[in-house]
Amino acid sequence: MITAPSTAEGFPSAAPRASGSEGFLSAEDLAALNPPPVIGTPGEFPFTRGIHRSMYRGRLWTMRQFSGFGTAKDTNERFRFLLAQGQSGLSTAFDLPTLMGLDSDDPRSSGEVGRLGVAIDTVDDMLTLFQDIPLQDVSVSMTINAPAAVLMAFYLAAAEERGIPWDRLRGTIQNDILKEFHAQNEVVFPPKPSVRLVIDLIEFGARAVPQWNTVSISGYHIREAGATALQELAFTLSDGRHYVEETLQRGLPVDAFASRLSFFFNAHNDFFEEIAKYRAARRLWAELMQDEYGATEPASWKLRFHAQTAGCSLQSQQPDVNVVRVAYQAMAAVLGGCQSLHTNSLDETLALPSEQAVTLALRTQQVLAHETGVADHVDPLGGSYLVESLTQSMHTGARAYFQRIADTGGMLAAIEGGFFRREIAESAYLYQQQFDRGEHIIVGVNRYQSDEDVRPEIMSIDPDVETDQLASLRRVKNLRDISDVARTLDDVRRGAAAGENLLPLLIAAAHTRATLGEMMQALGDVFGTFRFAEQ
């Protein structure tokens, strides 16, 4: 039975929304904003209304479900299943050892191999992961950060061994290490060499893999850690600014790389606030790229972004309700003008998504695209008093955060001083207090609870996965020429110490079947390792 307590039983009414004193806004409210909102035209600077004039009338967003578990063979089967269901791009989740740059046979990996994503140890795993998938035709995303350069080396080496030219490859690698220091915590090297690896990949991609997005500057994880929408926006664009400035220091003209920078935002619950966040992001980035960094190509001004519905909003209570949450969040991302979208599965608070759940999540996007009519209109909320007011508020607030970060001494000083982590922690604490007081209502959790405990069938990982992966890794190690491996790893150390771009050296090591852990160790021999200070 579901209960619905009244406000008299201790549940206050919903907190007031961001609107006028009477609950609505008017033209007079917009006219009073200083500076006034910049609405503009879709496809034209500053792109508040979208980066393309026709938006989804010309081409739908890419439907890209995040997938990965077990061995490379297991995930390859899921990839091919999703493509058969109508998914239009692939997105790869890696297991925790891979995310931390560890081999599956490292003692620290025990019990985690293939559990929360796919295990990738060598280029052979990468070949298996994309077996029978035409990489020249399918866009591929990889969510990896500290070891991103190594995983990209595996991917490029695999493409070479399959005879696929790098200029035919399309996709994105997350490669955003700054947000790991802010929120996600999956870091290996100290901040400065970590950023150096990001810039190596941006520089190499601009010259050798021209269709690849060599960094996906991510606010998603910042938001999941407890940040507000404004903090997600401001911190993400601040990270992007730092990457641009560091790449410019390499001597690359801004228009040589800016068009391949991409972004990754959360799609959270506050429908209009999320739409405003995306619109403000486009306007801010266009202004920054033109006014501060001197970009002259329109492609360099355009902020392109992937969105994922909010994992932190999913609940284990009444998990079927997660389908409703995801649908509204997905619509906000689409009305906000995303270029690609992942919709979470209803069972993700309980386990990795089952085939049934992930198919329903994909169908949610397909219904949105083909049955609701939202794709037939370009920025249909443009000009809304509320949306334009919220967009302007986001724009102004983000600018204020940029100044605060500059006042601390810039990005690395702000990281070292704990600025980002403090801001996020304070926001998370405030939200929890509001939830505890009932000011934030979560259906099925602090309102409309149910006595019934209905659980969907969940996916389980075969316990033999780790055994199979370790056996596969042993075979690769037994067949390789260890002298070739040692030579290429020495080259990686030398290049790291000399300040060379490391991608060619990592690709050469990948071809010799050097492992992820071996390459990360070679880098660590030069860069050292990082540990967060105890708070």
RAVENDA-V297027 format. One record per helix or strand. SS is the DSSP state (helix for helix, strand for strand). FROM is the first residue (numbers start at 0). TO is the last residue. If there is no record, write none. Layout:
((SS,FROM,TO) (SS,FROM,TO))
This chain:
((strand,1,1) (helix,6,8) (helix,26,30) (helix,54,56) (strand,61,62) (strand,65,66) (strand,69,69) (helix,71,83) (strand,89,93) (helix,95,98) (helix,106,108) (strand,117,117) (helix,122,128) (strand,139,142) (helix,147,160) (helix,165,167) (strand,170,172) (helix,177,183) (helix,190,207) (strand,211,212) (strand,214,217) (helix,219,223) (helix,228,248) (helix,253,255) (helix,257,259) (strand,260,266) (helix,270,291) (helix,297,300) (strand,304,308) (helix,310,312) (helix,320,334) (strand,339,341) (helix,354,370) (helix,373,375) (helix,384,406) (helix,410,415) (helix,418,435) (strand,442,442) (strand,446,446) (strand,449,449) (helix,463,478) (helix,481,497) (helix,502,510) (helix,515,526))
